[in-house]
Amino acid sequence: MSAAVILTAVLGGGVLFIARRIFFRRKALKLSYPAGLMRGKTVIVTGANSGIGRATAAELLKLQARVIMACRDGQRAEEAAQDIKNQAGPNQGEVVIKHLDLASLQSVRSFCEEVIREEPRIDVLINNAGLYQCPYSKTEEGYEMQLGVNHLGHFLLTNLLLDLLKQSAPSRIVVVSSKLYKYGSINFEDLNSEQNYNKAFCYSQSKLANLLFTRELAHRLEGTGVTVNALTPGIVRTRLGRHVNIPLLIKPLFLLVSWLFFKSPLEGAQTPLYLACSPKVEGMSGKCFANCEEEQLLSKATDDHTAKRLWDLSESMVGLRS
């Protein structure tokens, strides 16, 4: 490869990197919030020990919220909590760590019992935790892991906390989905993927389920003072892709591309943070957002019949309906 080609590639990459940094600074300046905006408010963030969840929890802490980090790995949660507290400055909120394993419906029930017993109010619930294209495995109750964690665990969690959210109204529910919902469908004939397992399809199916859940829940919450909205964060540099195998020879190039073009966790956290605390979305419900703006969804994600059918089946699967 000639020196000219190498120089062109380096300079081109540098220009793109600088342009991206400038763009983010502009957007970050627009997304500033008054200090103390979330003072007196309690926010639950699932999967708050890494990635978007951790960045969201850190920003909420700076806004003086009481942040409940709902995490499966207690040690990693403790380390993350200490780190975000060190970075939040003197006028910060409070961090509480509670164990939550979304792959166990019993763990979800225990978590909710503890929250209801100990917390007088919940102002915001952020359903953030998720799995991406993991090898085939099952939850404690025998459900396909991506469906179980990304949809069913959060479905039960939200339903069990609804009464407390209603008592705390006006309150908000935020659901983290993905643009990859576009490549999924709800396979009611094999929802548990026992006949055939395609890890990419199952992830997309679970993210489509998030959107349908948001739509049906919004209908059910009308008039309660509780709103629910979903979001698609885009491609973010997190541990979510840890199950994806990248060939050794390609990995350096992939890391460079991700560093240049993928969103940082802080960038990825802007939309969930916006939905959790911005006055601009107060009273809005049943919508999906991307980059802090409303996103138009494909018809498969706005089908009321499919949403109701999935809700009824999910109730049976998690034990809310006999």
C-alpha positions as CSV (number, residue, x, y, z in Angstrom):
1,M,0.0,0.0,0.0
2,S,1.5,3.4,-1.0
3,A,2.3,6.1,1.5
4,A,-0.3,8.4,-0.2
5,V,-3.1,5.9,0.3
6,I,-2.2,5.4,4.0
7,L,-1.9,9.2,4.5
8,T,-5.3,9.7,2.9
9,A,-6.9,7.1,5.1
10,V,-5.5,8.6,8.2
11,L,-6.4,12.1,7.3
12,G,-9.9,11.0,6.3
13,G,-10.5,9.2,9.5
14,G,-9.2,12.2,11.5
15,V,-11.6,14.5,9.7
16,L,-14.6,12.2,10.3
17,F,-13.6,11.8,14.0
18,I,-13.4,15.6,14.5
19,A,-16.7,16.2,12.7
20,R,-18.4,13.6,14.9
21,R,-16.9,15.2,18.1
22,I,-18.2,18.6,17.0
23,F,-21.6,17.2,16.2
24,F,-21.9,15.6,19.6
25,R,-20.8,18.7,21.5
26,R,-23.6,20.7,19.8
27,K,-26.2,18.0,20.7
28,A,-24.8,17.7,24.3
29,L,-25.2,21.5,24.8
30,K,-28.8,21.3,23.8
31,L,-29.5,18.5,26.3
32,S,-28.7,20.3,29.5
33,Y,-30.9,20.2,32.5
34,P,-31.2,22.5,35.6
35,A,-29.3,21.3,38.6
36,G,-31.6,19.6,41.1
37,L,-34.2,18.8,38.4
38,M,-34.7,15.3,39.8
39,R,-34.3,16.1,43.5
40,G,-36.9,14.2,45.6
41,K,-37.5,11.7,42.7
42,T,-36.7,8.0,42.8
43,V,-35.7,6.3,39.6
44,I,-35.1,2.6,39.0
45,V,-32.6,1.7,36.2
46,T,-32.3,-2.0,35.3
47,G,-28.8,-3.0,34.1
48,A,-27.3,0.1,35.6
49,N,-23.8,-1.3,36.2
50,S,-22.6,-0.9,32.6
51,G,-23.3,0.8,29.2
52,I,-26.3,3.0,28.7
53,G,-27.8,2.1,32.0
54,R,-24.7,3.2,33.9
55,A,-24.4,6.4,32.0
56,T,-28.1,7.1,32.6
57,A,-27.7,6.4,36.3
58,A,-24.7,8.7,36.5
59,E,-26.5,11.6,34.9
60,L,-29.6,11.2,37.1
61,L,-27.3,11.2,40.1
62,K,-25.9,14.5,39.0
63,L,-29.5,15.8,38.8
64,Q,-29.9,14.8,42.5
65,A,-32.2,11.8,41.9
66,R,-32.4,8.8,44.2
67,V,-31.2,6.1,41.8
68,I,-32.0,2.5,42.4
69,M,-29.5,0.4,40.4
70,A,-31.2,-2.9,39.7
71,C,-28.4,-5.3,38.7
72,R,-27.7,-9.0,38.6
73,D,-24.0,-8.8,39.4
74,G,-23.6,-7.2,42.9
75,Q,-19.9,-6.7,42.8
76,R,-19.9,-4.9,39.4
77,A,-22.9,-2.8,40.6
78,E,-20.9,-1.8,43.7
79,E,-17.9,-0.8,41.6
80,A,-20.0,1.1,39.1
81,A,-21.9,2.9,42.0
82,Q,-18.7,4.0,43.6
83,D,-17.3,5.3,40.3
84,I,-20.4,7.3,39.4
85,K,-20.6,8.8,42.9
86,N,-16.9,9.9,42.6
87,Q,-17.7,11.6,39.4
88,A,-21.0,13.2,40.3
89,G,-19.6,16.0,42.5
90,P,-20.7,17.2,45.9
91,N,-24.3,18.1,45.1
92,Q,-25.4,14.7,44.1
93,G,-28.4,12.4,44.7
94,E,-28.4,9.0,46.3
95,V,-27.5,5.6,45.0
96,V,-29.1,2.3,46.1
97,I,-28.2,-1.1,44.8
98,K,-30.7,-3.9,44.7
99,H,-30.3,-7.3,43.2
100,L,-32.4,-8.1,40.1
101,D,-31.9,-11.1,37.8
102,L,-34.3,-10.7,34.9
103,A,-33.7,-14.3,33.9
104,S,-35.5,-15.4,37.0
105,L,-39.2,-14.4,37.5
106,Q,-38.8,-15.3,41.2
107,S,-35.9,-12.7,41.4
108,V,-38.2,-10.1,39.7
109,R,-40.9,-10.8,42.3
110,S,-38.5,-10.6,45.2
111,F,-37.1,-7.3,43.9
112,C,-40.6,-5.8,43.5
113,E,-41.6,-7.0,47.0
114,E,-38.5,-5.3,48.4
115,V,-39.1,-2.0,46.5
116,I,-42.8,-1.9,47.5
117,R,-41.9,-2.6,51.1
118,E,-39.1,0.0,51.3
119,E,-39.8,2.7,48.8
120,P,-42.7,5.2,49.4
121,R,-42.7,6.2,45.7
122,I,-41.2,5.4,42.3
123,D,-41.2,8.3,39.9
124,V,-39.4,6.7,36.9
125,L,-38.8,3.1,35.9
126,I,-36.2,2.7,33.1
127,N,-36.3,-0.8,31.6
128,N,-32.8,-0.8,30.1
129,A,-31.1,-4.2,30.7
130,G,-30.9,-6.6,27.8
131,L,-29.1,-9.4,26.1
132,Y,-27.9,-9.5,22.5
133,Q,-27.5,-12.5,20.3
134,C,-26.5,-14.9,23.0
135,P,-26.1,-18.6,22.4
136,Y,-29.3,-20.6,22.9
137,S,-30.1,-20.9,26.6
138,K,-33.2,-20.7,28.8
139,T,-34.3,-18.6,31.8
140,E,-34.9,-20.2,35.2
141,E,-38.5,-20.8,34.1
142,G,-37.5,-22.3,30.8
143,Y,-38.0,-19.4,28.4
144,E,-35.6,-18.5,25.6
145,M,-33.1,-16.2,27.2
146,Q,-33.4,-13.1,25.0
147,L,-37.2,-13.2,25.1
148,G,-37.1,-13.9,28.8
149,V,-34.7,-11.1,29.8
150,N,-35.5,-8.4,27.2
151,H,-39.3,-8.8,27.3
152,L,-40.8,-11.1,29.9
153,G,-38.7,-10.1,32.9
154,H,-39.4,-6.4,32.3
155,F,-43.0,-7.2,31.6
156,L,-43.5,-8.7,35.0
157,L,-41.3,-6.1,36.7
158,T,-43.4,-3.2,35.3
159,N,-46.7,-4.9,36.1
160,L,-45.8,-5.6,39.7
161,L,-44.7,-2.0,40.2
162,L,-47.7,-0.3,38.5
163,D,-49.6,0.3,41.6
164,L,-46.7,2.2,43.2
165,L,-46.1,4.1,40.0
166,K,-49.8,5.1,39.9
167,Q,-49.6,6.2,43.6
168,S,-46.5,8.3,42.6
169,A,-48.1,10.0,39.6
170,P,-47.2,11.9,37.5
171,S,-44.6,9.1,36.9
172,R,-42.9,7.7,33.8
173,I,-41.9,4.3,32.4
174,V,-39.1,4.2,29.8
175,V,-38.5,1.1,27.6
176,V,-35.2,0.7,25.7
177,S,-35.8,-1.1,22.4
178,S,-33.7,-1.2,19.2
179,K,-34.0,-0.3,15.6
180,L,-33.3,-4.0,14.9
181,Y,-37.0,-4.6,15.8
182,K,-37.4,-4.1,12.0
183,Y,-36.0,-7.5,11.3
184,G,-38.2,-9.4,13.8
185,S,-41.8,-10.6,14.1
186,I,-43.7,-12.2,16.9
187,N,-43.6,-15.9,16.2
188,F,-46.6,-17.0,18.2
189,E,-46.3,-20.6,16.8
190,D,-42.8,-20.9,18.4
191,L,-42.4,-18.0,20.7
192,N,-39.9,-19.9,22.8
193,S,-37.8,-20.8,19.8
194,E,-37.7,-24.5,20.6
195,Q,-38.3,-25.6,17.0
196,N,-35.7,-23.3,15.6
197,Y,-33.2,-20.8,17.1
198,N,-31.8,-17.9,15.2
199,K,-30.1,-15.6,17.7
200,A,-30.4,-12.5,15.5
201,F,-34.1,-13.1,14.9
202,C,-34.8,-13.7,18.6
203,Y,-33.1,-10.5,19.5
204,S,-35.2,-8.6,17.0
205,Q,-38.3,-10.4,18.2
206,S,-37.7,-9.3,21.8
207,K,-37.1,-5.7,20.7
208,L,-40.3,-5.7,18.7
209,A,-42.0,-7.1,21.8
210,N,-40.7,-4.1,23.8
211,L,-42.5,-1.8,21.4
212,L,-45.7,-3.7,21.3
213,F,-45.6,-3.9,25.1
214,T,-45.2,-0.1,25.3
215,R,-48.1,0.5,23.0
216,E,-50.5,-1.8,24.8
217,L,-49.4,-0.5,28.2
218,A,-50.0,3.1,27.1
219,H,-53.6,2.2,26.3
220,R,-54.0,0.6,29.7
221,L,-52.5,3.6,31.6
222,E,-54.7,6.3,30.0
223,G,-56.0,8.6,32.7
224,T,-53.7,7.3,35.5
225,G,-51.0,9.9,35.3
226,V,-48.4,7.3,34.4
227,T,-46.8,7.6,30.9
228,V,-44.8,5.0,29.0
229,N,-42.5,5.6,26.0
230,A,-39.9,3.6,24.2
231,L,-36.6,4.5,22.5
232,T,-34.1,3.2,20.1
233,P,-30.6,4.3,21.2
234,G,-28.7,3.5,18.0
235,I,-25.3,1.7,17.9
236,V,-23.5,2.2,21.2
237,R,-20.2,1.0,22.5
238,T,-21.3,-1.3,25.3
239,R,-20.8,-4.8,26.5
240,L,-24.1,-5.8,24.8
241,G,-22.2,-7.3,21.8
242,R,-20.0,-9.5,23.9
243,H,-21.6,-12.7,22.5
244,V,-20.8,-11.7,18.9
245,N,-17.6,-13.4,17.6
246,I,-15.4,-11.1,15.6
247,P,-12.4,-12.7,13.7
248,L,-9.1,-11.9,15.3
249,L,-7.7,-10.3,12.2
250,I,-10.7,-8.0,11.8
251,K,-11.0,-7.0,15.5
252,P,-8.5,-4.1,15.4
253,L,-10.4,-2.6,12.5
254,F,-13.7,-3.1,14.2
255,L,-12.4,-1.4,17.4
256,L,-11.3,1.6,15.3
257,V,-14.6,1.8,13.5
258,S,-16.6,1.5,16.7
259,W,-14.4,4.2,18.4
260,L,-14.9,6.5,15.5
261,F,-18.5,6.0,14.6
262,F,-20.4,4.2,17.4
263,K,-22.1,6.3,20.1
264,S,-20.4,6.5,23.5
265,P,-22.6,5.2,26.5
266,L,-23.1,8.9,27.5
267,E,-24.4,9.7,24.0
268,G,-26.6,6.6,24.1
269,A,-28.0,7.7,27.4
270,Q,-29.3,11.0,26.1
271,T,-32.7,9.7,24.9
272,P,-33.5,7.6,28.0
273,L,-32.5,10.6,30.1
274,Y,-34.7,12.9,28.0
275,L,-37.7,10.6,28.5
276,A,-37.0,10.2,32.2
277,C,-36.9,13.9,33.1
278,S,-37.5,16.4,30.3
279,P,-40.6,18.6,30.8
280,K,-41.0,18.5,27.0
281,V,-42.4,14.9,27.1
282,E,-44.6,15.4,30.1
283,G,-47.9,13.8,29.4
284,M,-46.8,12.1,26.2
285,S,-47.3,8.3,26.1
286,G,-47.2,5.4,23.7
287,K,-44.5,6.9,21.5
288,C,-41.0,5.9,20.4
289,F,-38.0,8.2,20.3
290,A,-34.6,8.3,18.7
291,N,-32.0,11.0,19.4
292,C,-34.6,12.8,21.6
293,E,-37.1,13.1,18.8
294,E,-40.2,11.1,18.0
295,E,-39.6,8.2,15.7
296,Q,-42.0,6.8,13.2
297,L,-42.3,3.0,13.6
298,L,-43.1,0.3,11.1
299,S,-46.7,-1.0,11.1
300,K,-45.6,-4.2,12.8
301,A,-44.8,-2.3,15.9
302,T,-48.1,-0.4,16.0
303,D,-50.4,-3.3,15.4
304,D,-52.9,-3.2,18.3
305,H,-54.2,-6.8,17.7
306,T,-50.7,-8.2,17.9
307,A,-49.9,-6.1,20.9
308,K,-53.0,-7.3,22.8
309,R,-52.3,-10.9,21.8
310,L,-48.7,-10.7,23.0
311,W,-49.8,-9.0,26.3
312,D,-52.3,-11.8,27.1
313,L,-49.8,-14.5,26.3
314,S,-47.1,-12.7,28.3
315,E,-49.4,-12.5,31.3
316,S,-49.9,-16.3,31.2
317,M,-46.1,-16.9,30.8
318,V,-45.1,-14.8,33.8
319,G,-47.9,-16.1,36.0
320,L,-50.1,-13.0,36.1
321,R,-53.0,-14.9,34.6
322,S,-54.1,-18.4,35.5
